[in-house]
Amino acid sequence: MKTVLIIGFEPFGGEQINPSWEVVSQLDNAILGGCRVVARQLPCVFGESLAVLNSAIDALSPSVVLAVGQAGGRTDITVERVAINVDDARIPDNRGNQPVDVPVIPNGPAAWFSTLPIKAMVSAIREAGIPASVSQTAGTFVCNHVMYGLLHKLSSMADVKGGFIHIPYLPQQAAAHPGAPSMAADTVRRALETAIITALYVDADIIVAGGATH
């Protein structure tokens, strides 16, 4: 049976929970699309997060790797298009590291694009009645660091798809951030299940507009 590796993160930035792990952990050992889903948690730490991720990939030999992270303030499920080769931390990570203008991978390419069918995933999530869109930036914090490192590793691994999805706060987090949007855990879970099944069975992405004007 094929394996899907899905990744969430520990809390960071003063939050008591991270919605990515709250939802991703629920998918551990699920069977989706005839494949076994394995969930792993990453530390919100530059460098260490990639070491944990790479070890999991080497141990599991997955067919799909989907990393999921918190994006407080975003209103919908956002499927990331691209990761850039720079760490530029506005806040320290969970070990106090705060790199500025440092490459994720020295001498690596400027960017890596997701190898998931991102627009097909967005379309399928919307068809399930859940707001979703393509995102043009994964930021420059640990999420981008992990997405770039993941795609850099997968560039030498044939037939393994990978990418990143950002999700909003859960309602209990948004309650502490007046005016911030949120999404229920059950809704996020349905979106991720839909994304995984789409990633498994769609190889050529659909051609629809998913860009932004700013």
Accessible surface in RSA format (square Angstrom, percent):
REM  Atomic radii and reference values for relative SASA: ProtOr
REM  Chains: A
REM  Algorithm: Lee & Richards
REM  Probe-radius: 1.40
REM  Slices: 20
REM RES _ NUM      All-atoms   Total-Side   Main-Chain    Non-polar    All polar
REM                ABS   REL    ABS   REL    ABS   REL    ABS   REL    ABS   REL
RES MET A   1   163.19  84.5  77.77  51.5  85.42 203.4  88.60  75.3  74.59  98.8
RES LYS A   2   135.07  65.9 125.62  77.1   9.45  22.5  76.07  68.5  58.99  62.8
RES THR A   3    13.52   9.6  11.55  11.7   1.97   4.7   0.75   1.0  12.76  19.3
RES VAL A   4     0.02   0.0   0.02   0.0   0.00   0.0   0.02   0.0   0.00   0.0
RES LEU A   5     0.00   0.0   0.00   0.0   0.00   0.0   0.00   0.0   0.00   0.0
RES ILE A   6     0.00   0.0   0.00   0.0   0.00   0.0   0.00   0.0   0.00   0.0
RES ILE A   7     0.00   0.0   0.00   0.0   0.00   0.0   0.00   0.0   0.00   0.0
RES GLY A   8     0.00   0.0   0.00   N/A   0.00   0.0   0.00   0.0   0.00   0.0
RES PHE A   9     3.47   1.7   3.47   2.1   0.00   0.0   3.47   2.1   0.00   0.0
RES GLU A  10    36.41  20.9  36.41  27.5   0.00   0.0   5.23  10.1  31.18  25.5
RES PRO A  11    46.53  33.9  41.07  37.4   5.46  19.9  41.23  34.0   5.31  33.0
RES PHE A  12    34.50  17.3  30.21  18.7   4.29  11.2  34.05  20.6   0.45   1.3
RES GLY A  13    55.54  68.5   0.00   N/A  55.54  68.5  21.32  58.5  34.22  76.6
RES GLY A  14    71.98  88.8   0.00   N/A  71.98  88.8  41.97 115.2  30.01  67.2
RES GLU A  15    31.70  18.2  20.11  15.2  11.59  27.6   5.27  10.2  26.43  21.6
RES GLN A  16   160.83  89.9 137.46 100.5  23.37  55.6  62.42 132.9  98.41  74.6
RES ILE A  17    41.06  23.4  40.12  29.9   0.94   2.3  41.06  29.6   0.00   0.0
RES ASN A  18     1.84   1.3   0.33   0.3   1.51   3.6   0.03   0.1   1.81   1.8
RES PRO A  19     0.00   0.0   0.00   0.0   0.00   0.0   0.00   0.0   0.00   0.0
RES SER A  20     0.00   0.0   0.00   0.0   0.00   0.0   0.00   0.0   0.00   0.0
RES TRP A  21    65.77  26.4  65.77  31.8   0.00   0.0  45.23  24.1  20.54  33.3
RES GLU A  22    66.52  38.2  60.98  46.1   5.54  13.2   5.15  10.0  61.37  50.1
RES VAL A  23     0.00   0.0   0.00   0.0   0.00   0.0   0.00   0.0   0.00   0.0
RES VAL A  24     0.00   0.0   0.00   0.0   0.00   0.0   0.00   0.0   0.00   0.0
RES SER A  25    40.83  34.5  27.37  36.5  13.46  31.0  14.55  31.0  26.28  36.8
RES GLN A  26    76.03  42.5  53.62  39.2  22.42  53.4  32.09  68.3  43.94  33.3
RES LEU A  27     0.00   0.0   0.00   0.0   0.00   0.0   0.00   0.0   0.00   0.0
RES ASP A  28    60.31  42.2  43.97  43.8  16.34  38.6  10.17  23.9  50.14  50.0
RES ASN A  29    97.35  67.1  80.11  77.4  17.24  41.5  24.54  59.0  72.82  70.4
RES ALA A  30    23.00  21.1  11.69  18.0  11.31  25.7  23.00  32.4   0.00   0.0
RES ILE A  31    98.17  55.9  72.65  54.1  25.52  61.5  72.65  52.3  25.52  69.3
RES LEU A  32    23.36  13.0  21.80  15.6   1.55   3.9  23.35  16.4   0.00   0.0
RES GLY A  33    26.08  32.2   0.00   N/A  26.08  32.2  16.37  44.9   9.71  21.8
RES GLY A  34    53.64  66.2   0.00   N/A  53.64  66.2  32.98  90.5  20.66  46.3
RES CYS A  35     6.77   5.1   6.77   7.5   0.00   0.0   0.00   0.0   6.77   7.3
RES ARG A  36    89.69  37.7  89.69  45.7   0.00   0.0  27.36  37.4  62.33  37.8
RES VAL A  37     0.00   0.0   0.00   0.0   0.00   0.0   0.00   0.0   0.00   0.0
RES VAL A  38     3.99   2.6   3.99   3.6   0.00   0.0   3.99   3.5   0.00   0.0
RES ALA A  39     4.75   4.4   0.14   0.2   4.60  10.5   0.14   0.2   4.60  12.2
RES ARG A  40    97.77  41.1  96.36  49.1   1.42   3.4  28.85  39.4  68.92  41.8
RES GLN A  41    72.33  40.4  55.04  40.2  17.29  41.2  10.60  22.6  61.73  46.8
RES LEU A  42     0.63   0.4   0.12   0.1   0.51   1.3   0.63   0.4   0.00   0.0
RES PRO A  43    16.25  11.8  13.96  12.7   2.29   8.3  15.39  12.7   0.86   5.3
RES CYS A  44     2.97   2.2   2.97   3.3   0.00   0.0   0.00   0.0   2.97   3.2
RES VAL A  45     4.09   2.7   4.09   3.7   0.00   0.0   4.09   3.6   0.00   0.0
RES PHE A  46    21.87  10.9  12.07   7.5   9.80  25.5  12.20   7.4   9.66  27.7
RES GLY A  47    39.76  49.0   0.00   N/A  39.76  49.0  34.65  95.1   5.11  11.4
RES GLU A  48    68.82  39.5  59.47  45.0   9.35  22.3  31.84  61.6  36.98  30.2
RES SER A  49     0.00   0.0   0.00   0.0   0.00   0.0   0.00   0.0   0.00   0.0
RES LEU A  50    17.43   9.7  17.43  12.5   0.00   0.0  17.43  12.2   0.00   0.0
RES ALA A  51    59.12  54.4  48.85  75.4  10.27  23.4  56.93  80.2   2.19   5.8
RES VAL A  52    55.98  36.8  51.33  46.5   4.65  11.2  54.95  47.7   1.03   2.8
RES LEU A  53     0.00   0.0   0.00   0.0   0.00   0.0   0.00   0.0   0.00   0.0
RES ASN A  54    48.15  33.2  48.15  46.5   0.00   0.0  12.00  28.9  36.15  34.9
RES SER A  55    72.06  60.9  63.10  84.2   8.97  20.7  35.88  76.4  36.18  50.7
RES ALA A  56    10.23   9.4   3.44   5.3   6.79  15.5  10.04  14.1   0.19   0.5
RES ILE A  57     0.59   0.3   0.00   0.0   0.59   1.4   0.00   0.0   0.59   1.6
RES ASP A  58    95.10  66.6  68.88  68.6  26.23  62.0  33.25  78.3  61.86  61.7
RES ALA A  59    86.23  79.3  45.13  69.7  41.10  93.5  56.36  79.4  29.87  79.1
RES LEU A  60    36.27  20.2  21.40  15.3  14.87  37.4  24.29  17.1  11.98  32.2
RES SER A  61    86.11  72.8  66.42  88.6  19.69  45.3  38.49  82.0  47.62  66.7
RES PRO A  62     3.24   2.4   0.00   0.0   3.24  11.8   0.07   0.1   3.17  19.7
RES SER A  63    27.03  22.8  22.61  30.2   4.42  10.2  11.72  25.0  15.31  21.4
RES VAL A  64     3.03   2.0   3.03   2.7   0.00   0.0   3.03   2.6   0.00   0.0
RES VAL A  65     0.00   0.0   0.00   0.0   0.00   0.0   0.00   0.0   0.00   0.0
RES LEU A  66     2.42   1.4   2.42   1.7   0.00   0.0   2.42   1.7   0.00   0.0
RES ALA A  67     0.00   0.0   0.00   0.0   0.00   0.0   0.00   0.0   0.00   0.0
RES VAL A  68     0.00   0.0   0.00   0.0   0.00   0.0   0.00   0.0   0.00   0.0
RES GLY A  69     0.05   0.1   0.00   N/A   0.05   0.1   0.05   0.1   0.00   0.0
RES GLN A  70    16.86   9.4   9.44   6.9   7.41  17.7   0.00   0.0  16.86  12.8
RES ALA A  71    15.04  13.8   7.23  11.2   7.81  17.8  15.04  21.2   0.00   0.0
RES GLY A  72    38.74  47.8   0.00   N/A  38.74  47.8   3.61   9.9  35.13  78.7
RES GLY A  73    43.97  54.2   0.00   N/A  43.97  54.2  25.86  71.0  18.10  40.5
RES ARG A  74    60.47  25.4  54.83  28.0   5.64  13.4  29.88  40.8  30.59  18.5
RES THR A  75    93.91  66.8  80.53  81.6  13.38  31.9  56.83  76.3  37.07  56.0
RES ASP A  76    21.14  14.8  21.14  21.0   0.00   0.0   2.24   5.3  18.90  18.9
RES ILE A  77     0.00   0.0   0.00   0.0   0.00   0.0   0.00   0.0   0.00   0.0
RES THR A  78     8.37   6.0   8.37   8.5   0.00   0.0   8.37  11.2   0.00   0.0
RES VAL A  79     0.34   0.2   0.34   0.3   0.00   0.0   0.34   0.3   0.00   0.0
RES GLU A  80     0.16   0.1   0.00   0.0   0.16   0.4   0.00   0.0   0.16   0.1
RES ARG A  81    60.13  25.2  59.60  30.4   0.53   1.3  16.98  23.2  43.15  26.1
RES VAL A  82    22.53  14.8  21.24  19.2   1.29   3.1  21.24  18.5   1.29   3.5
RES ALA A  83     0.23   0.2   0.00   0.0   0.23   0.5   0.23   0.3   0.00   0.0
RES ILE A  84    71.00  40.4  70.93  52.8   0.07   0.2  70.93  51.1   0.07   0.2
RES ASN A  85    24.15  16.7  10.57  10.2  13.58  32.7   3.70   8.9  20.45  19.8
RES VAL A  86    36.40  24.0  36.40  33.0   0.00   0.0  36.40  31.6   0.00   0.0
RES ASP A  87     6.06   4.2   6.06   6.0   0.00   0.0   0.00   0.0   6.06   6.0
RES ASP A  88    55.02  38.5  49.27  49.0   5.76  13.6   3.61   8.5  51.41  51.3
RES ALA A  89     4.24   3.9   0.00   0.0   4.24   9.6   0.22   0.3   4.01  10.6
RES ARG A  90   203.61  85.5 175.78  89.6  27.84  66.3  90.27 123.4 113.34  68.7
RES ILE A  91    45.56  25.9  45.03  33.5   0.54   1.3  45.56  32.8   0.00   0.0
RES PRO A  92    68.69  50.1  58.95  53.7   9.75  35.4  58.95  48.7   9.75  60.6
RES ASP A  93     7.56   5.3   0.00   0.0   7.56  17.9   0.23   0.5   7.34   7.3
RES ASN A  94    57.86  39.9  29.03  28.1  28.83  69.4  15.68  37.7  42.18  40.8
RES ARG A  95   140.36  58.9 106.84  54.5  33.52  79.8  50.51  69.0  89.85  54.5
RES GLY A  96    54.21  66.8   0.00   N/A  54.21  66.8  27.60  75.7  26.61  59.6
RES ASN A  97    63.67  43.9  57.96  56.0   5.70  13.7  16.57  39.9  47.09  45.5
RES GLN A  98    83.60  46.7  61.35  44.8  22.25  53.0  15.65  33.3  67.95  51.5
RES PRO A  99    27.43  20.0  16.82  15.3  10.61  38.6  26.98  22.3   0.45   2.8
RES VAL A 100    88.45  58.2  71.75  65.0  16.70  40.2  71.75  62.3  16.70  45.3
RES ASP A 101   102.13  71.5  78.32  78.0  23.81  56.3  27.26  64.2  74.87  74.7
RES VAL A 102    67.11  44.2  66.62  60.3   0.49   1.2  67.11  58.3   0.00   0.0
RES PRO A 103    59.93  43.7  52.91  48.2   7.02  25.5  53.58  44.2   6.35  39.4
RES VAL A 104    13.95   9.2   0.00   0.0  13.95  33.6   0.00   0.0  13.95  37.8
RES ILE A 105    44.78  25.5  44.78  33.4   0.00   0.0  44.78  32.2   0.00   0.0
RES PRO A 106    94.88  69.2  82.88  75.6  12.00  43.6  83.91  69.3  10.97  68.2
RES ASN A 107   160.94 111.0 112.54 108.8  48.40 116.5  39.67  95.5 121.27 117.2
RES GLY A 108    18.02  22.2   0.00   N/A  18.02  22.2   3.23   8.9  14.79  33.1
RES PRO A 109    57.38  41.8  44.39  40.5  12.99  47.2  56.84  46.9   0.54   3.3
RES ALA A 110    85.85  78.9  66.87 103.2  18.98  43.2  74.69 105.2  11.16  29.6
RES ALA A 111    32.43  29.8  18.90  29.2  13.53  30.8  18.90  26.6  13.53  35.8
RES TRP A 112    64.94  26.1  64.80  31.4   0.13   0.3  64.94  34.6   0.00   0.0
RES PHE A 113   126.98  63.5 119.25  73.9   7.73  20.1 119.25  72.3   7.73  22.1
RES SER A 114    17.88  15.1   0.78   1.0  17.10  39.4   0.60   1.3  17.28  24.2
RES THR A 115    76.99  54.8  56.45  57.2  20.54  49.0  63.41  85.2  13.58  20.5
RES LEU A 116     9.44   5.3   0.40   0.3   9.04  22.7   0.69   0.5   8.76  23.6
RES PRO A 117     3.79   2.8   1.25   1.1   2.54   9.2   3.38   2.8   0.41   2.6
RES ILE A 118    13.14   7.5  13.14   9.8   0.00   0.0  13.14   9.5   0.00   0.0
RES LYS A 119    37.62  18.4  36.09  22.1   1.53   3.7  10.00   9.0  27.62  29.4
RES ALA A 120     8.58   7.9   5.48   8.5   3.10   7.1   6.41   9.0   2.18   5.8
RES MET A 121     0.22   0.1   0.22   0.1   0.00   0.0   0.22   0.2   0.00   0.0
RES VAL A 122     6.61   4.3   6.61   6.0   0.00   0.0   6.61   5.7   0.00   0.0
RES SER A 123    34.94  29.5  31.18  41.6   3.75   8.6  14.30  30.4  20.64  28.9
RES ALA A 124    24.00  22.1  18.67  28.8   5.33  12.1  20.45  28.8   3.55   9.4
RES ILE A 125     0.00   0.0   0.00   0.0   0.00   0.0   0.00   0.0   0.00   0.0
RES ARG A 126   135.91  57.1 120.90  61.6  15.01  35.7  39.94  54.6  95.97  58.2
RES GLU A 127   145.79  83.7 106.31  80.4  39.48  94.0  49.07  94.9  96.72  79.0
RES ALA A 128    41.69  38.3  16.40  25.3  25.29  57.5  29.55  41.6  12.14  32.2
RES GLY A 129    64.86  80.0   0.00   N/A  64.86  80.0  36.42 100.0  28.44  63.7
RES ILE A 130     2.64   1.5   0.16   0.1   2.48   6.0   1.60   1.2   1.04   2.8
RES PRO A 131    77.69  56.6  67.97  62.0   9.72  35.3  77.03  63.6   0.67   4.2
RES ALA A 132     4.37   4.0   0.00   0.0   4.37   9.9   0.00   0.0   4.37  11.6
RES SER A 133    30.48  25.8  30.48  40.7   0.00   0.0  21.88  46.6   8.60  12.1
RES VAL A 134    19.25  12.7   2.88   2.6  16.37  39.4   2.88   2.5  16.37  44.4
RES SER A 135    10.69   9.0   5.22   7.0   5.48  12.6   7.79  16.6   2.90   4.1
RES GLN A 136    63.53  35.5  48.79  35.7  14.75  35.1  41.00  87.3  22.54  17.1
RES THR A 137    78.72  56.0  76.10  77.1   2.62   6.2  62.90  84.5  15.82  23.9
RES ALA A 138     6.41   5.9   0.00   0.0   6.41  14.6   0.46   0.6   5.95  15.8
RES GLY A 139    32.77  40.4   0.00   N/A  32.77  40.4  31.38  86.1   1.39   3.1
RES THR A 140    44.40  31.6  40.25  40.8   4.15   9.9  23.25  31.2  21.15  32.0
RES PHE A 141    35.74  17.9  35.59  22.0   0.15   0.4  35.59  21.6   0.15   0.4
RES VAL A 142     1.25   0.8   1.25   1.1   0.00   0.0   1.25   1.1   0.00   0.0
RES CYS A 143    14.89  11.3  14.82  16.5   0.07   0.2   3.30   8.4  11.59  12.5
RES ASN A 144     0.90   0.6   0.90   0.9   0.00   0.0   0.00   0.0   0.90   0.9
RES HIS A 145     8.39   4.6   8.39   5.8   0.00   0.0   8.39   8.7   0.00   0.0
RES VAL A 146     0.00   0.0   0.00   0.0   0.00   0.0   0.00   0.0   0.00   0.0
RES MET A 147     0.00   0.0   0.00   0.0   0.00   0.0   0.00   0.0   0.00   0.0
RES TYR A 148     0.00   0.0   0.00   0.0   0.00   0.0   0.00   0.0   0.00   0.0
RES GLY A 149     5.28   6.5   0.00   N/A   5.28   6.5   1.47   4.0   3.81   8.5
RES LEU A 150     0.00   0.0   0.00   0.0   0.00   0.0   0.00   0.0   0.00   0.0
RES LEU A 151     4.67   2.6   2.19   1.6   2.48   6.2   2.22   1.6   2.45   6.6
RES HIS A 152    58.08  31.7  54.72  38.0   3.36   8.6  33.32  34.3  24.77  28.8
RES LYS A 153    48.69  23.8  41.34  25.4   7.35  17.5  19.93  17.9  28.76  30.6
RES LEU A 154     8.97   5.0   3.19   2.3   5.79  14.6   3.42   2.4   5.55  14.9
RES SER A 155    66.91  56.5  21.44  28.6  45.47 104.7  22.68  48.3  44.23  62.0
RES SER A 156    99.95  84.5  60.74  81.1  39.21  90.3  53.04 112.9  46.92  65.7
RES MET A 157    56.32  29.2  45.07  29.8  11.25  26.8  48.69  41.4   7.63  10.1
RES ALA A 158    89.94  82.7  58.09  89.6  31.85  72.4  69.11  97.3  20.83  55.2
RES ASP A 159   140.60  98.5 103.40 102.9  37.21  88.0  41.79  98.4  98.81  98.5
RES VAL A 160    22.88  15.1  13.35  12.1   9.53  23.0  13.53  11.8   9.35  25.4
RES LYS A 161    36.72  17.9  36.72  22.5   0.00   0.0  36.52  32.9   0.20   0.2
RES GLY A 162     0.00   0.0   0.00   N/A   0.00   0.0   0.00   0.0   0.00   0.0
RES GLY A 163     0.00   0.0   0.00   N/A   0.00   0.0   0.00   0.0   0.00   0.0
RES PHE A 164     0.38   0.2   0.00   0.0   0.38   1.0   0.00   0.0   0.38   1.1
RES ILE A 165     0.00   0.0   0.00   0.0   0.00   0.0   0.00   0.0   0.00   0.0
RES HIS A 166     8.35   4.6   8.33   5.8   0.02   0.0   2.95   3.0   5.40   6.3
RES ILE A 167     0.08   0.0   0.00   0.0   0.08   0.2   0.08   0.1   0.00   0.0
RES PRO A 168     0.16   0.1   0.16   0.1   0.00   0.0   0.16   0.1   0.00   0.0
RES TYR A 169    25.86  12.1  25.86  14.7   0.00   0.0   3.59   2.7  22.28  27.5
RES LEU A 170     3.87   2.2   3.87   2.8   0.00   0.0   3.87   2.7   0.00   0.0
RES PRO A 171    62.81  45.8  56.45  51.5   6.36  23.1  57.78  47.7   5.03  31.3
RES GLN A 172   114.79  64.2  92.42  67.5  22.37  53.3  53.10 113.0  61.68  46.8
RES GLN A 173     7.00   3.9   3.12   2.3   3.88   9.2   7.00  14.9   0.00   0.0
RES ALA A 174    12.85  11.8   8.25  12.7   4.60  10.5   8.56  12.1   4.29  11.4
RES ALA A 175    85.87  78.9  47.68  73.6  38.19  86.9  61.04  86.0  24.83  65.8
RES ALA A 176    78.43  72.1  48.36  74.6  30.07  68.4  58.62  82.5  19.82  52.5
RES HIS A 177    64.05  35.0  60.01  41.7   4.04  10.3  42.02  43.3  22.03  25.6
RES PRO A 178   130.12  94.8  95.89  87.4  34.23 124.4 104.33  86.1  25.80 160.3
RES GLY A 179    85.77 105.8   0.00   N/A  85.77 105.8  44.42 121.9  41.34  92.6
RES ALA A 180    28.50  26.2   9.64  14.9  18.86  42.9  14.78  20.8  13.72  36.3
RES PRO A 181    41.09  29.9  29.70  27.1  11.40  41.4  41.09  33.9   0.00   0.0
RES SER A 182    46.79  39.5  20.48  27.3  26.30  60.6   0.00   0.0  46.79  65.5
RES MET A 183    16.65   8.6  11.38   7.5   5.27  12.5  16.64  14.1   0.01   0.0
RES ALA A 184    47.38  43.6  42.30  65.3   5.08  11.6  42.70  60.1   4.68  12.4
RES ALA A 185    28.63  26.3  24.07  37.1   4.56  10.4  24.07  33.9   4.56  12.1
RES ASP A 186   105.34  73.8 102.45 102.0   2.89   6.8  31.45  74.0  73.89  73.7
RES THR A 187    32.87  23.4  32.62  33.1   0.24   0.6  11.73  15.8  21.14  32.0
RES VAL A 188     0.00   0.0   0.00   0.0   0.00   0.0   0.00   0.0   0.00   0.0
RES ARG A 189    74.07  31.1  74.07  37.8   0.00   0.0  13.19  18.0  60.88  36.9
RES ARG A 190   114.59  48.1 113.42  57.8   1.17   2.8  57.16  78.1  57.43  34.8
RES ALA A 191     0.00   0.0   0.00   0.0   0.00   0.0   0.00   0.0   0.00   0.0
RES LEU A 192     0.04   0.0   0.04   0.0   0.00   0.0   0.04   0.0   0.00   0.0
RES GLU A 193    39.61  22.7  39.61  30.0   0.00   0.0   6.62  12.8  32.99  26.9
RES THR A 194    31.40  22.3  27.40  27.8   4.01   9.5  16.71  22.5  14.69  22.2
RES ALA A 195     0.02   0.0   0.00   0.0   0.02   0.0   0.02   0.0   0.00   0.0
RES ILE A 196     0.45   0.3   0.01   0.0   0.44   1.1   0.45   0.3   0.00   0.0
RES ILE A 197    72.95  41.5  72.82  54.3   0.13   0.3  72.82  52.4   0.13   0.3
RES THR A 198    14.74  10.5  10.44  10.6   4.30  10.2   8.54  11.5   6.20   9.4
RES ALA A 199     1.67   1.5   1.67   2.6   0.00   0.0   1.67   2.3   0.00   0.0
RES LEU A 200    29.25  16.3   7.41   5.3  21.84  54.9   8.39   5.9  20.87  56.2
RES TYR A 201   143.78  67.1 113.77  64.7  30.01  78.1  94.26  70.8  49.51  61.0
RES VAL A 202    42.77  28.1  39.99  36.2   2.77   6.7  42.77  37.2   0.00   0.0
RES ASP A 203   122.95  86.1  91.87  91.4  31.08  73.5  35.04  82.5  87.91  87.7
RES ALA A 204    87.14  80.1  66.27 102.3  20.87  47.5  74.49 104.9  12.65  33.5
RES ASP A 205    47.48  33.3  29.89  29.7  17.59  41.6  22.65  53.3  24.84  24.8
RES ILE A 206    67.55  38.4  59.67  44.5   7.89  19.0  65.95  47.5   1.60   4.3
RES ILE A 207   167.60  95.4 141.93 105.7  25.66  61.9 142.39 102.5  25.21  68.4
RES VAL A 208    74.84  49.2  64.96  58.8   9.87  23.8  73.86  64.2   0.98   2.7
RES ALA A 209   107.64  99.0  67.13 103.6  40.51  92.1  76.79 108.1  30.85  81.7
RES GLY A 210    18.53  22.9   0.00   N/A  18.53  22.9  14.51  39.8   4.02   9.0
RES GLY A 211    60.29  74.4   0.00   N/A  60.29  74.4  27.20  74.6  33.10  74.1
RES ALA A 212    71.52  65.8  28.72  44.3  42.80  97.4  36.96  52.0  34.56  91.6
RES THR A 213   138.25  98.3  98.54  99.9  39.71  94.6  90.28 121.3  47.97  72.5
RES HIS A 214   203.30 111.1 143.56  99.8  59.73 152.8 143.93 148.3  59.37  69.1
END  Absolute sums over single chains surface
CHAIN  1 A     9261.2       6783.9       2477.3       5333.0       3928.3
END  Absolute sums over all chains
TOTAL          9261.2       6783.9       2477.3       5333.0       3928.3
